[in-house]
Amino acid sequence: MLHQHDVPLQAADSFCTGLAERSALRGLLNSFMRETGLQDPRVGDHPSSFLKDTATAAIRTDLWQKRTAGRGEPFVLPLTQSQAWIVGTITYYSMTGQHEYGDIFYTSVAGARDEVYPAADAGQLIDALLLELSCREPEPARMQKASEIREQIGNSIRRTVMYLERAMERAEASASNGFDYIRSEQSLLYGHPFHPTPKSSEGFSDEDLTAYAPELQAAFPLHYLAVFSELVCEEWIGEELPPTAEAAEAARRKLGERAADYKLLPLHPWQADYLGQISAVRGLMDDGRLVPLGAVGRKVYPTSSVRTVWEPEAGIFYKLPLHVRITNFIRENTPEQLRRTMDAAAVLTMAQRDVQIPGGEDGRGDGAGGTAGLRILKETGYRSVGLHSDEADATAREAVFSALAVVYRHAGELNEEEQSRCFVVASLMELPPGHKEPLLFQAVRQSAGGKLPDWHLWLAAYLKLSLLPLLSLFADMGISMEAHVQNSLLSLSDGMPVRYYVRDLEGISVSREQAILYGWTPDVVPEDSPVLYARDEAWLRLQYYFIVNHLGALIHTVARFDQKNEAVYWQTVRQVLLEERSRLESSGGLAGCIGDLLNKRSLPAKANLISRFQGRGETPDFVDISNPIYYCGGELKS
C-alpha cells in the first residue's frame, strides 16, 4: 500500500516543478562533489571561512538553527575557480555521494543585498555550478559550452515536470492496477542520479512524448518495412526470427507474389516518419526496394531506454533505431554497436556450451559455479539495410544502416506470471510524486502481503542472486556484465528476491586474456573485436556498473527509507563477501576478486558531468570514490 501526500490538483504544477528542479540540482551537486573529489562537504562544528563575514551572519544562524533542530547538517561547497561558494544543509549523508539536501541554499554568485545573502533558487545554483565548470575550460568555448548544457538541463527539467504531472494524474488508477513489469519499465520519472541531463530528449516534440514516452505510459503498434532481400544485412545466433503473422500478412497484401523476395523490418513509428529525410532511403522507396507497410500488429511498450520496446505476447524486445538525442547521444544502432552486441552474444553462447551458466537455449539454466538465480537475456540477431558501394559513399551507407538496424532480444522467461512479479531495478529506486515510500517498498509489500522484510536478510539474498554470480562469471570466464540498475530485472516471491536478470549485451566487456585462453578469439570473435578489453579494464567496468552504480543506488534507497546509515547495509555486503571467500579453497579467481573488493580503498565512478561539459559524454572519464565495502566499519579489514 502506497502512502501519499494529498496535493491539490491546482497546486500540482508548481509542486511537480519544484520536485523536478530539486532532483536536477541534487544530481548536479552530487555529481560535482563526486567528480572533484569532495567526499564529505559537511562542516560539523567548525564553520568554514566562507561563513565568517558580516554578510553571511544570517546564513550561519539559519544553518545552525536547522542543525540544532535536527533538520540537516550544514555543508559548504567551495567553487574555487570562480571564487564563489554554495552552502545549505545535507539531510541524509550517503557513503557513495547520493546525498539528500534541505530546501534552502545560498550562493555568493547570487550576490548580497544590504549585506545579506537571500536564499538562492534552483536556477541560480545551477548557473553557479556551470560557471565553476566553465572556469576550468579554455576561452573562448567555455561560455558556449555552459550555455549548451544549461539548455539541455532545462530540457531535462521540463520533461521531468511533464512526467511527474502525468504520474500524479494517474496515481489512483495506477494504485488500483498494481505494480508489474510493464509499469516498472515506464516508471523512471527522474532517471540516473549522477547524470546532468537524465531526462533530456532533443528531437521529440511534446506531442511525440505523449505518443512514445514510456514515462507517459505510451503503447503503440510497430511500423514495418519490406526490404528487398538483396539489400538485407543481418546476423543471427541460432535460427533467424520469423516475422509476426500480422506483418507477414501485411506484406502479402501489399506485395502479392513478390512478398517472397522481401524480408520484414520493424520500425519505431517516429523513425518511420523520419526516414523520409534521408535521400538514399527515399530513393530505395521510389524504386520499390523498400516498401512501407505502415502500422502493423499488436501494441508494444517502450521500455525505460525509450527506443527499446517490449512485445509481451511474443516475449521479444526490439532495440529500435531512433534518431533522437536522449541524454548524451542519438539512439541509433551503429555498426560498431552491433559488432559489440553480436560478438558479446557469440562469446556468451560459447561460454554456455563450455560451462553451465544461465541463459542457454531454453533460457532456464540454473547455473553452476555460484551463478544460480542469475539469468542473462541474450540478443539473438540483428537486421538492417546495406547499400552497395556503387550506390552511396561510406558516410551515406553507414547513415542508412544505423537508421534501420534493429536488434532482437529474446526473453521467453518473462511470461505473464513472471511479469506480475518482475521489475526493472532502476524503477524500484524511484519515489513517485506525493509518496512516502519508493517503488521498491511497494513491490515488496505487494509481494509479501503488505509486510516489509528484515532488509539485511533481503539484501543478503539479493547479493547471492546478483553480486556473487556476476563475480563468478568474471573470475571464471572473464565476462564482465554491464549490470547497472537499468539493465537489471528482479523477480520477487513472498517479498524476497528469487531471480535476477541482466540484459543488453552491447555493454559487455570480455577479458582478452581469457578469450584467448578459451579459444574465443580469433575463432569466435576477431582479435580486434570491440568487446575485448584488458582484464583490469573489464574488472573496472564491473566494479563501476554493479558495485557503485547498482549497489550504491539500492543500498541508498533501502537505508534512507529504513532510516539507517548506509554503512549498516554495506556491512551486509562485506559479510556476504567474507562468507563466500571463506568457503573457497583457492586464493585466486573468485577469491582474488572478493579480496580486491574487501581491501581496496577506492572504487571507480563515471565523471558524467565534467565529461559531458567537455563534450565527451559518450566516453566519460572515471574518477575514484571511497570504497564503502572497506570503510563501512564492519569486520577488521583483511
ZAMARGU-4260 file (C-alpha; in steps of 0.2 Angstrom, whole numbers, plus 5000, padded with zeros to 4 digits):
<rodrens>
0) 5000/5000/5000 | 5007/5017/4995 | 5006/5031/5007 | 5003/5048/4998 | 5003/5066/5002
5) 4987/5075/4997 | 4992/5088/4984 | 4978/5098/4977 | 4976/5097/4958 | 4978/5116/4956
10) 4995/5115/4965 | 5002/5100/4956 | 5010/5111/4943 | 5021/5121/4955 | 5023/5105/4966
15) 5030/5095/4951 | 5041/5109/4945 | 5049/5110/4962 | 5052/5091/4963 | 5060/5092/4946
20) 5071/5106/4950 | 5077/5099/4966 | 5080/5082/4958 | 5091/5091/4944 | 5100/5101/4957
25) 5103/5086/4968 | 5111/5077/4954 | 5122/5091/4949 | 5128/5095/4966 | 5132/5076/4970
30) 5140/5074/4953 | 5151/5089/4955 | 5156/5084/4973 | 5160/5066/4967 | 5170/5071/4952
35) 5180/5085/4961 | 5185/5073/4975 | 5174/5081/4989 | 5169/5066/4999 | 5161/5075/5013
40) 5156/5093/5012 | 5148/5094/5029 | 5157/5107/5041 | 5152/5099/5058 | 5156/5110/5072
45) 5168/5121/5063 | 5161/5135/5052 | 5170/5137/5036 | 5180/5153/5032 | 5167/5156/5019
50) 5154/5160/5033 | 5164/5172/5044 | 5160/5189/5037 | 5146/5200/5041 | 5136/5196/5026
55) 5135/5178/5030 | 5129/5180/5048 | 5111/5177/5044 | 5116/5161/5034 | 5126/5155/5049
60) 5111/5157/5061 | 5099/5149/5049 | 5110/5134/5046 | 5115/5131/5064 | 5096/5133/5069
65) 5092/5119/5057 | 5106/5108/5064 | 5100/5111/5082 | 5083/5106/5076 | 5089/5090/5068
70) 5084/5096/5051 | 5101/5093/5042 | 5120/5096/5043 | 5127/5112/5036 | 5138/5110/5021
75) 5150/5121/5011 | 5154/5118/4993 | 5169/5129/4988 | 5169/5135/4970 | 5187/5139/4969
80) 5189/5143/4951 | 5175/5156/4951 | 5179/5161/4969 | 5162/5158/4975 | 5153/5146/4986
85) 5136/5136/4989 | 5130/5132/5006 | 5115/5123/5013 | 5111/5108/5023 | 5113/5089/5020
90) 5098/5080/5027 | 5105/5062/5023 | 5123/5059/5020 | 5127/5045/5008 | 5144/5035/5008
95) 5143/5034/4989 | 5138/5053/4987 | 5120/5051/4984 | 5116/5065/4997 | 5099/5072/5001
100) 5098/5091/5004 | 5087/5103/5013 | 5076/5115/5004 | 5086/5131/5007 | 5103/5135/4999
105) 5113/5151/4997 | 5127/5155/4985 | 5139/5170/4983 | 5135/5170/4965 | 5118/5177/4968
110) 5126/5192/4977 | 5121/5200/4994 | 5108/5213/4996 | 5110/5225/5010 | 5124/5214/5016
115) 5113/5199/5017 | 5113/5184/5005 | 5095/5179/5001 | 5090/5161/4998 | 5095/5155/4980
120) 5083/5147/4968 | 5087/5132/4958 | 5092/5142/4943 | 5105/5152/4952 | 5113/5137/4960
125) 5114/5128/4943 | 5121/5143/4935 | 5134/5144/4949 | 5140/5126/4946 | 5141/5129/4927
130) 5151/5145/4930 | 5163/5135/4940 | 5165/5121/4927 | 5167/5134/4913 | 5181/5142/4923
135) 5190/5126/4921 | 5189/5127/4902 | 5199/5137/4890 | 5192/5153/4881 | 5183/5156/4870
140) 5172/5140/4870 | 5169/5139/4889 | 5153/5150/4889 | 5146/5142/4874 | 5148/5125/4882
145) 5140/5132/4898 | 5125/5139/4888 | 5123/5122/4879 | 5122/5111/4894 | 5111/5124/4903
150) 5099/5122/4889 | 5100/5103/4890 | 5097/5104/4909 | 5082/5115/4906 | 5075/5102/4893
155) 5078/5088/4906 | 5069/5098/4919 | 5054/5102/4908 | 5052/5084/4903 | 5053/5078/4921
160) 5039/5090/4926 | 5028/5083/4912 | 5031/5065/4918 | 5028/5070/4936 | 5012/5079/4932
165) 5005/5064/4922 | 5010/5052/4936 | 5000/5062/4948 | 4985/5062/4937 | 4985/5043/4935
170) 4990/5039/4953 | 4973/5032/4959 | 4972/5021/4943 | 4990/5015/4945 | 4987/5010/4963
175) 4972/5000/4959 | 4980/4991/4945 | 4995/4986/4955 | 5014/4986/4950 | 5020/4975/4937
180) 5034/4973/4924 | 5027/4985/4911 | 5023/4998/4924 | 5040/4997/4931 | 5048/4999/4914
185) 5038/5015/4912 | 5041/5022/4930 | 5058/5030/4928 | 5052/5048/4931 | 5069/5055/4937
190) 5082/5044/4929 | 5100/5042/4933 | 5105/5051/4949 | 5123/5056/4943 | 5119/5062/4926
195) 5117/5081/4922 | 5103/5078/4910 | 5094/5062/4914 | 5078/5066/4905 | 5083/5077/4891
200) 5077/5072/4873 | 5081/5083/4858 | 5070/5078/4843 | 5054/5073/4852 | 5041/5087/4852
205) 5028/5087/4867 | 5016/5078/4856 | 5029/5065/4852 | 5032/5062/4870 | 5014/5059/4873
210) 5014/5046/4860 | 5030/5037/4863 | 5037/5041/4880 | 5037/5027/4892 | 5035/5039/4907
215) 5018/5044/4899 | 5013/5026/4898 | 5014/5025/4879 | 5010/5010/4869 | 5009/5008/4850
220) 5010/4996/4836 | 5026/4995/4826 | 5028/5000/4808 | 5035/4988/4796 | 5046/4990/4781
225) 5048/4977/4767 | 5066/4976/4762 | 5071/4968/4745 | 5082/4953/4750 | 5097/4958/4741
230) 5098/4974/4752 | 5096/4964/4769 | 5111/4964/4780 | 5109/4953/4795 | 5117/4941/4808
235) 5109/4928/4819 | 5115/4917/4833 | 5104/4901/4831 | 5088/4902/4820 | 5083/4918/4811
240) 5067/4926/4819 | 5052/4924/4808 | 5041/4939/4806 | 5025/4941/4816 | 5009/4934/4807
245) 5002/4951/4806 | 5017/4958/4797 | 5018/4943/4785 | 5000/4946/4780 | 5003/4964/4778
250) 5017/4961/4766 | 5007/4948/4756 | 4993/4961/4754 | 5004/4974/4748 | 5016/4964/4738
255) 5007/4949/4732 | 5018/4936/4725 | 5033/4947/4726 | 5032/4946/4745 | 5044/4931/4744
260) 5058/4942/4738 | 5057/4953/4753 | 5061/4952/4772 | 5052/4962/4785 | 5060/4975/4797
265) 5051/4983/4812 | 5052/5002/4814 | 5048/5014/4828 | 5033/5025/4821 | 5043/5041/4824
270) 5058/5033/4815 | 5046/5028/4800 | 5042/5046/4798 | 5060/5052/4800 | 5066/5041/4786
275) 5059/5052/4773 | 5073/5065/4777 | 5086/5053/4771 | 5088/5054/4752 | 5096/5037/4750
280) 5081/5029/4759 | 5069/5039/4748 | 5077/5033/4733 | 5076/5015/4739 | 5057/5018/4742
285) 5055/5026/4725 | 5062/5011/4716 | 5052/4998/4726 | 5067/4990/4736 | 5060/4997/4752
290) 5041/4996/4754 | 5032/5004/4769 | 5019/4993/4776 | 5013/5005/4789 | 5007/5001/4807
295) 5005/4983/4809 | 5000/4971/4823 | 4999/4972/4842 | 5004/4986/4853 | 5022/4986/4860
300) 5028/4995/4876 | 5043/5007/4876 | 5054/5002/4890 | 5065/5013/4901 | 5078/5016/4887
305) 5064/5024/4876 | 5069/5016/4860 | 5069/4998/4865 | 5051/4991/4865 | 5043/4975/4873
310) 5031/4964/4864 | 5024/4953/4879 | 5014/4941/4868 | 5030/4936/4858 | 5042/4938/4873
315) 5054/4949/4862 | 5062/4965/4865 | 5066/4975/4849 | 5080/4988/4851 | 5075/5000/4838
320) 5085/5014/4830 | 5078/5031/4835 | 5086/5047/4828 | 5083/5057/4844 | 5096/5063/4856
325) 5092/5055/4873 | 5104/5061/4887 | 5120/5060/4878 | 5118/5054/4860 | 5107/5049/4845
330) 5099/5032/4849 | 5103/5023/4833 | 5112/5006/4831 | 5129/5009/4823 | 5140/4996/4815
335) 5152/4996/4830 | 5137/4994/4842 | 5130/4980/4833 | 5148/4972/4832 | 5150/4973/4851
340) 5132/4966/4853 | 5134/4951/4842 | 5152/4947/4847 | 5146/4948/4866 | 5132/4936/4861
345) 5144/4924/4852 | 5155/4924/4867 | 5141/4920/4879 | 5134/4906/4868 | 5152/4898/4868
350) 5153/4901/4887 | 5136/4892/4890 | 5142/4877/4880 | 5159/4876/4889 | 5151/4878/4907
355) 5134/4878/4913 | 5129/4896/4915 | 5112/4904/4914 | 5103/4910/4898 | 5106/4895/4887
360) 5095/4888/4873 | 5080/4886/4884 | 5084/4901/4895 | 5082/4891/4911 | 5099/4885/4915
365) 5101/4885/4934 | 5120/4888/4933 | 5135/4882/4942 | 5150/4890/4950 | 5140/4902/4960
370) 5128/4908/4946 | 5112/4900/4952 | 5097/4913/4951 | 5106/4923/4938 | 5098/4924/4920
375) 5105/4933/4905 | 5093/4939/4892 | 5103/4937/4876 | 5102/4947/4859 | 5100/4934/4846
380) 5102/4944/4830 | 5100/4960/4820 | 5094/4965/4803 | 5097/4981/4793 | 5099/4988/4776
385) 5116/4988/4767 | 5118/4998/4752 | 5131/4993/4739 | 5147/5004/4737 | 5142/5010/4720
390) 5126/5017/4726 | 5132/5028/4740 | 5148/5034/4749 | 5153/5026/4765 | 5145/5040/4776
395) 5128/5038/4767 | 5129/5019/4769 | 5133/5020/4787 | 5119/5033/4790 | 5106/5021/4781
400) 5112/5006/4790 | 5112/5014/4808 | 5094/5022/4804 | 5087/5005/4800 | 5096/4992/4811
405) 5085/4983/4823 | 5092/4971/4837 | 5081/4956/4843 | 5082/4951/4861 | 5073/4935/4867
410) 5065/4935/4884 | 5054/4919/4885 | 5055/4918/4904 | 5046/4934/4905 | 5029/4926/4904
415) 5013/4933/4911 | 5016/4926/4928 | 5034/4932/4929 | 5029/4949/4923 | 5017/4951/4938
420) 5032/4949/4950 | 5047/4955/4940 | 5053/4973/4940 | 5067/4984/4932 | 5078/4988/4947
425) 5081/5006/4942 | 5062/5009/4944 | 5062/5002/4961 | 5074/5017/4967 | 5061/5029/4961
430) 5050/5039/4974 | 5034/5044/4965 | 5027/5062/4967 | 5017/5063/4983 | 5023/5046/4990
435) 5032/5042/5006 | 5040/5026/5000 | 5050/5021/4985 | 5043/5008/4972 | 5055/4995/4980
440) 5045/4996/4996 | 5029/4995/4986 | 5034/4980/4976 | 5040/4971/4992 | 5024/4975/5001
445) 5013/4969/4986 | 5023/4953/4985 | 5023/4950/5004 | 5005/4954/5009 | 5009/4971/5015
450) 5024/4967/5025 | 5042/4974/5024 | 5056/4961/5027 | 5072/4961/5038 | 5082/4971/5025
455) 5098/4963/5030 | 5091/4946/5025 | 5083/4953/5010 | 5100/4961/5004 | 5110/4946/5008
460) 5098/4935/4997 | 5099/4948/4983 | 5118/4948/4983 | 5118/4929/4982 | 5107/4931/4966
465) 5117/4945/4958 | 5134/4950/4965 | 5141/4933/4968 | 5136/4926/4951 | 5142/4941/4942
470) 5159/4940/4951 | 5160/4921/4947 | 5156/4925/4929 | 5170/4937/4928 | 5183/4927/4938
475) 5179/4911/4929 | 5176/4916/4911 | 5182/4934/4910 | 5165/4941/4906 | 5160/4957/4914
480) 5142/4962/4913 | 5136/4980/4912 | 5124/4976/4926 | 5118/4994/4931 | 5101/4996/4938
485) 5093/5000/4921 | 5100/4984/4914 | 5094/4973/4929 | 5077/4965/4932 | 5072/4957/4949
490) 5058/4944/4952 | 5051/4943/4970 | 5041/4929/4979 | 5034/4932/4996 | 5044/4949/4996
495) 5061/4941/4994 | 5072/4941/4979 | 5071/4924/4969 | 5078/4928/4951 | 5090/4941/4944
500) 5091/4945/4926 | 5104/4955/4916 | 5100/4962/4899 | 5108/4972/4884 | 5124/4964/4878
505) 5131/4979/4870 | 5139/4985/4886 | 5148/4968/4890 | 5167/4968/4891 | 5177/4952/4889
510) 5194/4949/4896 | 5206/4947/4881 | 5217/4936/4891 | 5203/4924/4895 | 5196/4925/4877
515) 5212/4919/4871 | 5213/4905/4884 | 5196/4898/4880 | 5199/4899/4861 | 5185/4913/4858
520) 5197/4923/4849 | 5201/4923/4835 | 5189/4908/4831 | 5173/4916/4838 | 5177/4934/4838
525) 5191/4943/4829 | 5206/4949/4839 | 5201/4967/4836 | 5183/4965/4842 | 5177/4980/4852
530) 5170/4968/4865 | 5188/4963/4871 | 5197/4973/4885 | 5212/4971/4895 | 5207/4961/4911
535) 5210/4976/4923 | 5198/4987/4912 | 5184/4974/4911 | 5186/4972/4930 | 5185/4991/4932
540) 5169/4992/4922 | 5161/4978/4933 | 5165/4987/4949 | 5158/5003/4942 | 5142/4996/4935
545) 5137/4984/4949 | 5145/4990/4965 | 5145/5009/4963 | 5130/5012/4951 | 5119/4997/4956
550) 5123/4993/4974 | 5126/5011/4978 | 5108/5016/4972 | 5100/5001/4980 | 5108/5002/4997
555) 5105/5021/4997 | 5086/5018/4994 | 5085/5004/5007 | 5095/5014/5021 | 5087/5031/5018
560) 5069/5024/5019 | 5073/5012/5033 | 5080/5027/5042 | 5098/5020/5044 | 5115/5024/5040
565) 5121/5016/5023 | 5136/5009/5032 | 5124/4997/5041 | 5120/4989/5024 | 5137/4990/5016
570) 5142/4979/5031 | 5130/4966/5025 | 5139/4967/5008 | 5155/4964/5017 | 5149/4950/5027
575) 5142/4941/5012 | 5159/4943/5003 | 5168/4937/5018 | 5157/4921/5020 | 5159/4917/5001
580) 5178/4919/5002 | 5179/4908/5017 | 5170/4894/5008 | 5183/4895/4993 | 5198/4883/4993
585) 5210/4893/4982 | 5216/4911/4984 | 5215/4915/4965 | 5200/4918/4954 | 5184/4922/4963
590) 5193/4924/4980 | 5205/4936/4972 | 5191/4947/4966 | 5182/4946/4983 | 5199/4951/4991
595) 5201/4966/4980 | 5183/4972/4984 | 5186/4970/5003 | 5203/4978/5004 | 5205/4992/4991
600) 5202/5010/4997 | 5193/5016/4981 | 5181/5011/4968 | 5179/5019/4950 | 5164/5030/4946
605) 5160/5039/4930 | 5163/5058/4929 | 5147/5061/4919 | 5145/5079/4922 | 5163/5086/4918
610) 5164/5074/4904 | 5148/5080/4897 | 5153/5098/4899 | 5169/5094/4889 | 5159/5086/4875
615) 5164/5068/4879 | 5148/5062/4886 | 5148/5046/4876 | 5165/5041/4883 | 5166/5049/4900
620) 5181/5048/4912 | 5182/5038/4928 | 5186/5045/4945 | 5190/5037/4961 | 5177/5037/4976
625) 5179/5029/4993 | 5175/5011/4994 | 5161/5008/5006 | 5164/4990/5007 | 5181/4994/5015
630) 5175/5009/5025 | 5159/5003/5032 | 5165/4999/5049 | 5162/4981/5048 | 5174/4967/5052
635) 5193/4971/5054 | 5200/4973/5036 | 5208/4958/5029
</rodrens>
